[in-house]
Amino acid sequence: MKTIRLRINDRIYDKIIWLLSKFNSDEIEIISEDAEFVENQKYLNSELHEIMQGEAKFVDIKDVDDRLEAIIVKNENTI
């Protein structure tokens, strides 16, 4: 599957969306670039940059398990 990005004039936007909506969801997916999308994209690009620069800090599964267990023990009586 391929992805394309379009900049569409407001005047024809509704017509383009109408046309695209005629396809099945397994043929085409409309991805809106709202504020949340843009923020997620910035965050992911930042994370990728850290990984590519060798600056990312990774945690192994044992550390994650230990941290989660500590949180569970600390909070198990609060429910």
C-alpha positions in Angstrom: 0.0 0.0 0.0 1.3 3.5 -0.8 0.7 6.8 1.0 0.2 10.2 -0.7 -0.1 13.6 0.8 -2.3 16.2 -0.9 -2.8 19.9 -0.3 -6.3 20.6 -1.4 -8.0 24.0 -2.0 -10.9 24.6 0.4 -13.1 25.1 -2.7 -12.8 21.5 -3.8 -12.1 19.7 -0.5 -15.7 18.4 -0.1 -15.7 17.0 -3.6 -12.4 15.2 -3.1 -13.5 13.7 0.2 -16.8 12.6 -1.4 -14.8 10.9 -4.2 -12.4 9.2 -1.8 -15.3 8.0 0.4 -16.6 5.9 -2.5 -13.7 3.4 -2.0 -13.8 0.6 0.5 -11.9 1.0 3.7 -9.5 -1.8 2.6 -8.8 0.2 -0.6 -8.2 3.6 0.9 -8.0 5.2 4.3 -8.4 9.0 4.8 -5.9 10.2 7.4 -6.6 13.7 8.7 -3.6 15.7 9.7 -5.2 17.4 12.8 -3.2 18.9 15.7 -2.9 15.6 17.4 -1.5 13.9 14.3 1.0 16.7 13.9 2.1 16.5 17.5 2.5 12.7 17.3 4.5 13.1 14.2 6.8 15.6 15.8 7.2 13.3 18.9 8.0 10.3 16.8 10.5 12.1 14.6 12.2 13.4 17.8 12.4 9.8 19.2 13.7 8.5 15.9 16.4 11.2 15.8 17.5 10.2 19.3 17.8 6.6 18.3 19.7 7.4 15.1 22.1 9.7 17.0 22.7 7.0 19.6 21.2 9.2 22.4 18.2 7.0 23.2 18.0 5.2 26.5 16.6 1.7 26.3 15.1 -0.3 29.1 15.2 -4.1 29.1 12.1 -6.2 29.8 13.4 -7.2 33.2 13.6 -3.6 34.3 10.1 -2.9 33.0 8.7 -5.9 34.8 10.4 -4.9 38.1 9.1 -1.3 37.8 5.5 -2.5 37.1 5.6 -5.0 40.0 6.7 -2.2 42.3 3.9 0.0 41.1 1.4 -2.8 41.6 2.6 -3.6 45.1 2.5 0.1 46.0 -1.0 0.6 44.7 -2.8 -2.7 45.1 -4.6 -1.7 48.3 -5.9 1.6 46.8 -8.7 0.2 44.7 
